[in-house]
Amino acid sequence: MTIETKYNIGDEVWYSLKGNVYHEIIDHIEIDVGKNGETHIYYNSEGKFPHREDRLFPTKEELLKSL
């Protein structure tokens, strides 16, 4: 099985939480694979809670366009 991530360690990502915009640098990636092969990828930064890949954006502009 090969798993490809959208972001890498060291990448800056942007996200929105409760109406505020934040950015972080990814410092580790968690990958969960279920019995049925379903894959979930989470990105973490500096001990903060993990973010799902589909809720992160590579630039502030792309995040704002999505809102």
Backbone as XML, in Angstrom:
<?xml version="1.0"?>
<chain id="A" units="angstrom">
  <residue number="1" name="MET">
    <atom name="N" x="0.842" y="-1.175" z="0.000"/>
    <atom name="CA" x="0.000" y="0.000" z="0.000"/>
    <atom name="C" x="0.886" y="1.236" z="0.000"/>
  </residue>
  <residue number="2" name="THR">
    <atom name="N" x="0.543" y="2.177" z="-0.847"/>
    <atom name="CA" x="1.248" y="3.450" z="-0.903"/>
    <atom name="C" x="0.286" y="4.553" z="-0.500"/>
  </residue>
  <residue number="3" name="ILE">
    <atom name="N" x="0.725" y="5.410" z="0.399"/>
    <atom name="CA" x="-0.099" y="6.530" z="0.848"/>
    <atom name="C" x="0.633" y="7.815" z="0.519"/>
  </residue>
  <residue number="4" name="GLU">
    <atom name="N" x="-0.047" y="8.697" z="-0.210"/>
    <atom name="CA" x="0.541" y="9.984" z="-0.553"/>
    <atom name="C" x="-0.190" y="11.077" z="0.220"/>
  </residue>
  <residue number="5" name="THR">
    <atom name="N" x="0.571" y="12.000" z="0.783"/>
    <atom name="CA" x="-0.016" y="13.100" z="1.529"/>
    <atom name="C" x="-0.017" y="14.368" z="0.667"/>
  </residue>
  <residue number="6" name="LYS">
    <atom name="N" x="-0.964" y="15.236" z="0.948"/>
    <atom name="CA" x="-1.067" y="16.500" z="0.215"/>
    <atom name="C" x="0.001" y="17.484" z="0.688"/>
  </residue>
  <residue number="7" name="TYR">
    <atom name="N" x="0.354" y="17.411" z="1.980"/>
    <atom name="CA" x="1.335" y="18.317" z="2.575"/>
    <atom name="C" x="2.474" y="17.510" z="3.175"/>
  </residue>
  <residue number="8" name="ASN">
    <atom name="N" x="3.606" y="18.175" z="3.384"/>
    <atom name="CA" x="4.786" y="17.536" z="3.950"/>
    <atom name="C" x="5.194" y="18.234" z="5.241"/>
  </residue>
  <residue number="9" name="ILE">
    <atom name="N" x="6.023" y="17.573" z="6.025"/>
    <atom name="CA" x="6.574" y="18.192" z="7.227"/>
    <atom name="C" x="7.347" y="19.439" z="6.796"/>
  </residue>
  <residue number="10" name="GLY">
    <atom name="N" x="7.118" y="20.542" z="7.513"/>
    <atom name="CA" x="7.756" y="21.815" z="7.178"/>
    <atom name="C" x="6.892" y="22.728" z="6.322"/>
  </residue>
  <residue number="11" name="ASP">
    <atom name="N" x="5.795" y="22.200" z="5.752"/>
    <atom name="CA" x="4.900" y="23.029" z="4.942"/>
    <atom name="C" x="4.074" y="23.952" z="5.839"/>
  </residue>
  <residue number="12" name="GLU">
    <atom name="N" x="3.823" y="25.156" z="5.354"/>
    <atom name="CA" x="2.920" y="26.077" z="6.036"/>
    <atom name="C" x="1.519" y="25.826" z="5.495"/>
  </residue>
  <residue number="13" name="VAL">
    <atom name="N" x="0.552" y="25.716" z="6.386"/>
    <atom name="CA" x="-0.835" y="25.502" z="5.996"/>
    <atom name="C" x="-1.730" y="26.515" z="6.697"/>
  </residue>
  <residue number="14" name="TRP">
    <atom name="N" x="-2.883" y="26.756" z="6.101"/>
    <atom name="CA" x="-3.852" y="27.723" z="6.607"/>
    <atom name="C" x="-5.168" y="27.021" z="6.869"/>
  </residue>
  <residue number="15" name="TYR">
    <atom name="N" x="-5.885" y="27.464" z="7.908"/>
    <atom name="CA" x="-7.192" y="26.890" z="8.214"/>
    <atom name="C" x="-8.037" y="27.914" z="8.956"/>
  </residue>
  <residue number="16" name="SER">
    <atom name="N" x="-9.330" y="27.646" z="8.996"/>
    <atom name="CA" x="-10.271" y="28.509" z="9.688"/>
    <atom name="C" x="-10.878" y="27.730" z="10.846"/>
  </residue>
  <residue number="17" name="LEU">
    <atom name="N" x="-11.021" y="28.396" z="11.997"/>
    <atom name="CA" x="-11.606" y="27.769" z="13.172"/>
    <atom name="C" x="-12.419" y="28.819" z="13.919"/>
  </residue>
  <residue number="18" name="LYS">
    <atom name="N" x="-13.694" y="28.563" z="14.051"/>
    <atom name="CA" x="-14.612" y="29.464" z="14.761"/>
    <atom name="C" x="-14.530" y="30.900" z="14.244"/>
  </residue>
  <residue number="19" name="GLY">
    <atom name="N" x="-14.456" y="31.026" z="12.910"/>
    <atom name="CA" x="-14.456" y="32.337" z="12.282"/>
    <atom name="C" x="-13.118" y="33.051" z="12.224"/>
  </residue>
  <residue number="20" name="ASN">
    <atom name="N" x="-12.073" y="32.431" z="12.756"/>
    <atom name="CA" x="-10.730" y="33.025" z="12.719"/>
    <atom name="C" x="-9.837" y="32.253" z="11.759"/>
  </residue>
  <residue number="21" name="VAL">
    <atom name="N" x="-8.870" y="32.944" z="11.181"/>
    <atom name="CA" x="-7.920" y="32.327" z="10.248"/>
    <atom name="C" x="-6.592" y="32.131" z="10.959"/>
  </residue>
  <residue number="22" name="TYR">
    <atom name="N" x="-6.030" y="30.922" z="10.797"/>
    <atom name="CA" x="-4.757" y="30.576" z="11.440"/>
    <atom name="C" x="-3.822" y="29.952" z="10.408"/>
  </residue>
  <residue number="23" name="HIS">
    <atom name="N" x="-2.540" y="29.982" z="10.721"/>
    <atom name="CA" x="-1.562" y="29.239" z="9.912"/>
    <atom name="C" x="-0.579" y="28.560" z="10.857"/>
  </residue>
  <residue number="24" name="GLU">
    <atom name="N" x="-0.083" y="27.433" z="10.400"/>
    <atom name="CA" x="0.867" y="26.639" z="11.178"/>
    <atom name="C" x="1.874" y="26.000" z="10.245"/>
  </residue>
  <residue number="25" name="ILE">
    <atom name="N" x="2.968" y="25.561" z="10.829"/>
    <atom name="CA" x="3.969" y="24.779" z="10.111"/>
    <atom name="C" x="3.804" y="23.329" z="10.562"/>
  </residue>
  <residue number="26" name="ILE">
    <atom name="N" x="3.619" y="22.430" z="9.633"/>
    <atom name="CA" x="3.418" y="21.015" z="9.963"/>
    <atom name="C" x="4.700" y="20.434" z="10.539"/>
  </residue>
  <residue number="27" name="ASP">
    <atom name="N" x="4.584" y="19.791" z="11.713"/>
    <atom name="CA" x="5.775" y="19.140" z="12.275"/>
    <atom name="C" x="5.628" y="17.630" z="12.411"/>
  </residue>
  <residue number="28" name="HIS">
    <atom name="N" x="4.420" y="17.107" z="12.253"/>
    <atom name="CA" x="4.284" y="15.656" z="12.100"/>
    <atom name="C" x="2.941" y="15.306" z="11.488"/>
  </residue>
  <residue number="29" name="ILE">
    <atom name="N" x="2.895" y="14.114" z="10.922"/>
    <atom name="CA" x="1.727" y="13.633" z="10.188"/>
    <atom name="C" x="1.294" y="12.310" z="10.790"/>
  </residue>
  <residue number="30" name="GLU">
    <atom name="N" x="-0.016" y="12.169" z="11.006"/>
    <atom name="CA" x="-0.572" y="10.911" z="11.505"/>
    <atom name="C" x="-1.428" y="10.290" z="10.403"/>
  </residue>
  <residue number="31" name="ILE">
    <atom name="N" x="-1.270" y="8.993" z="10.202"/>
    <atom name="CA" x="-2.053" y="8.281" z="9.196"/>
    <atom name="C" x="-2.716" y="7.098" z="9.864"/>
  </residue>
  <residue number="32" name="ASP">
    <atom name="N" x="-4.038" y="7.035" z="9.741"/>
    <atom name="CA" x="-4.805" y="5.906" z="10.264"/>
    <atom name="C" x="-5.387" y="5.140" z="9.086"/>
  </residue>
  <residue number="33" name="VAL">
    <atom name="N" x="-5.214" y="3.827" z="9.116"/>
    <atom name="CA" x="-5.792" y="2.975" z="8.085"/>
    <atom name="C" x="-6.683" y="1.957" z="8.774"/>
  </residue>
  <residue number="34" name="GLY">
    <atom name="N" x="-7.964" y="1.961" z="8.399"/>
    <atom name="CA" x="-8.923" y="1.039" z="8.987"/>
    <atom name="C" x="-8.862" y="-0.335" z="8.348"/>
  </residue>
  <residue number="35" name="LYS">
    <atom name="N" x="-9.592" y="-1.271" z="8.943"/>
    <atom name="CA" x="-9.631" y="-2.646" z="8.431"/>
    <atom name="C" x="-10.089" y="-2.705" z="6.981"/>
  </residue>
  <residue number="36" name="ASN">
    <atom name="N" x="-10.994" y="-1.812" z="6.614"/>
    <atom name="CA" x="-11.520" y="-1.819" z="5.250"/>
    <atom name="C" x="-10.637" y="-1.038" z="4.268"/>
  </residue>
  <residue number="37" name="GLY">
    <atom name="N" x="-9.492" y="-0.546" z="4.723"/>
    <atom name="CA" x="-8.564" y="0.188" z="3.875"/>
    <atom name="C" x="-8.819" y="1.678" z="3.813"/>
  </residue>
  <residue number="38" name="GLU">
    <atom name="N" x="-9.825" y="2.150" z="4.541"/>
    <atom name="CA" x="-10.117" y="3.582" z="4.576"/>
    <atom name="C" x="-8.968" y="4.316" z="5.264"/>
  </residue>
  <residue number="39" name="THR">
    <atom name="N" x="-8.482" y="5.366" z="4.618"/>
    <atom name="CA" x="-7.324" y="6.106" z="5.115"/>
    <atom name="C" x="-7.727" y="7.495" z="5.587"/>
  </residue>
  <residue number="40" name="HIS">
    <atom name="N" x="-7.208" y="7.894" z="6.754"/>
    <atom name="CA" x="-7.425" y="9.227" z="7.293"/>
    <atom name="C" x="-6.057" y="9.840" z="7.585"/>
  </residue>
  <residue number="41" name="ILE">
    <atom name="N" x="-5.836" y="11.051" z="7.068"/>
    <atom name="CA" x="-4.554" y="11.727" z="7.243"/>
    <atom name="C" x="-4.781" y="12.980" z="8.078"/>
  </residue>
  <residue number="42" name="TYR">
    <atom name="N" x="-3.955" y="13.140" z="9.125"/>
    <atom name="CA" x="-4.048" y="14.285" z="10.023"/>
    <atom name="C" x="-2.679" y="14.950" z="10.129"/>
  </residue>
  <residue number="43" name="TYR">
    <atom name="N" x="-2.683" y="16.279" z="10.198"/>
    <atom name="CA" x="-1.456" y="17.057" z="10.290"/>
    <atom name="C" x="-1.429" y="17.775" z="11.630"/>
  </residue>
  <residue number="44" name="ASN">
    <atom name="N" x="-0.267" y="17.773" z="12.269"/>
    <atom name="CA" x="-0.116" y="18.405" z="13.578"/>
    <atom name="C" x="1.000" y="19.443" z="13.535"/>
  </residue>
  <residue number="45" name="SER">
    <atom name="N" x="0.898" y="20.377" z="14.486"/>
    <atom name="CA" x="1.909" y="21.419" z="14.611"/>
    <atom name="C" x="2.062" y="21.807" z="16.070"/>
  </residue>
  <residue number="46" name="GLU">
    <atom name="N" x="3.272" y="21.726" z="16.565"/>
    <atom name="CA" x="3.624" y="22.208" z="17.904"/>
    <atom name="C" x="2.665" y="21.741" z="18.994"/>
  </residue>
  <residue number="47" name="GLY">
    <atom name="N" x="2.273" y="20.498" z="18.950"/>
    <atom name="CA" x="1.425" y="19.942" z="19.993"/>
    <atom name="C" x="-0.031" y="20.354" z="19.942"/>
  </residue>
  <residue number="48" name="LYS">
    <atom name="N" x="-0.424" y="21.087" z="18.902"/>
    <atom name="CA" x="-1.828" y="21.489" z="18.763"/>
    <atom name="C" x="-2.637" y="20.302" z="18.249"/>
  </residue>
  <residue number="49" name="PHE">
    <atom name="N" x="-3.964" y="20.434" z="18.293"/>
    <atom name="CA" x="-4.797" y="19.314" z="17.870"/>
    <atom name="C" x="-4.621" y="19.036" z="16.381"/>
  </residue>
  <residue number="50" name="PRO">
    <atom name="N" x="-4.824" y="17.788" z="15.965"/>
    <atom name="CA" x="-4.614" y="17.429" z="14.558"/>
    <atom name="C" x="-5.691" y="18.011" z="13.639"/>
  </residue>
  <residue number="51" name="HIS">
    <atom name="N" x="-5.297" y="18.309" z="12.420"/>
    <atom name="CA" x="-6.192" y="18.858" z="11.407"/>
    <atom name="C" x="-6.348" y="17.850" z="10.270"/>
  </residue>
  <residue number="52" name="ARG">
    <atom name="N" x="-7.586" y="17.665" z="9.818"/>
    <atom name="CA" x="-7.817" y="16.791" z="8.672"/>
    <atom name="C" x="-7.310" y="17.473" z="7.406"/>
  </residue>
  <residue number="53" name="GLU">
    <atom name="N" x="-6.836" y="16.648" z="6.488"/>
    <atom name="CA" x="-6.251" y="17.153" z="5.253"/>
    <atom name="C" x="-7.228" y="18.027" z="4.460"/>
  </residue>
  <residue number="54" name="ASP">
    <atom name="N" x="-8.517" y="17.668" z="4.452"/>
    <atom name="CA" x="-9.486" y="18.412" z="3.651"/>
    <atom name="C" x="-9.856" y="19.767" z="4.246"/>
  </residue>
  <residue number="55" name="ARG">
    <atom name="N" x="-9.360" y="20.087" z="5.426"/>
    <atom name="CA" x="-9.658" y="21.373" z="6.063"/>
    <atom name="C" x="-8.464" y="22.330" z="6.047"/>
  </residue>
  <residue number="56" name="LEU">
    <atom name="N" x="-7.406" y="21.933" z="5.361"/>
    <atom name="CA" x="-6.195" y="22.752" z="5.284"/>
    <atom name="C" x="-6.002" y="23.294" z="3.876"/>
  </residue>
  <residue number="57" name="PHE">
    <atom name="N" x="-5.346" y="24.437" z="3.788"/>
    <atom name="CA" x="-5.095" y="25.087" z="2.510"/>
    <atom name="C" x="-3.649" y="25.555" z="2.460"/>
  </residue>
  <residue number="58" name="PRO">
    <atom name="N" x="-3.039" y="25.534" z="1.265"/>
    <atom name="CA" x="-1.626" y="25.909" z="1.157"/>
    <atom name="C" x="-1.376" y="27.415" z="1.245"/>
  </residue>
  <residue number="59" name="THR">
    <atom name="N" x="-2.393" y="28.227" z="0.976"/>
    <atom name="CA" x="-2.236" y="29.685" z="1.064"/>
    <atom name="C" x="-3.455" y="30.309" z="1.743"/>
  </residue>
  <residue number="60" name="LYS">
    <atom name="N" x="-3.258" y="31.490" z="2.268"/>
    <atom name="CA" x="-4.359" y="32.227" z="2.893"/>
    <atom name="C" x="-5.423" y="32.573" z="1.846"/>
  </residue>
  <residue number="61" name="GLU">
    <atom name="N" x="-4.987" y="32.904" z="0.648"/>
    <atom name="CA" x="-5.909" y="33.264" z="-0.416"/>
    <atom name="C" x="-6.839" y="32.099" z="-0.763"/>
  </residue>
  <residue number="62" name="GLU">
    <atom name="N" x="-6.290" y="30.891" z="-0.860"/>
    <atom name="CA" x="-7.118" y="29.723" z="-1.174"/>
    <atom name="C" x="-8.106" y="29.428" z="-0.047"/>
  </residue>
  <residue number="63" name="LEU">
    <atom name="N" x="-7.677" y="29.609" z="1.183"/>
    <atom name="CA" x="-8.587" y="29.432" z="2.311"/>
    <atom name="C" x="-9.735" y="30.416" z="2.244"/>
  </residue>
  <residue number="64" name="LEU">
    <atom name="N" x="-9.434" y="31.692" z="2.015"/>
    <atom name="CA" x="-10.465" y="32.721" z="1.958"/>
    <atom name="C" x="-11.451" y="32.480" z="0.816"/>
  </residue>
  <residue number="65" name="LYS">
    <atom name="N" x="-10.958" y="31.985" z="-0.320"/>
    <atom name="CA" x="-11.846" y="31.670" z="-1.458"/>
    <atom name="C" x="-12.828" y="30.558" z="-1.094"/>
  </residue>
  <residue number="66" name="SER">
    <atom name="N" x="-12.420" y="29.660" z="-0.213"/>
    <atom name="CA" x="-13.256" y="28.515" z="0.134"/>
    <atom name="C" x="-14.382" y="28.876" z="1.106"/>
  </residue>
  <residue number="67" name="LEU">
    <atom name="N" x="-14.262" y="30.021" z="1.764"/>
    <atom name="CA" x="-15.269" y="30.396" z="2.777"/>
    <atom name="C" x="-16.521" y="30.951" z="2.158"/>
  </residue>
</chain>
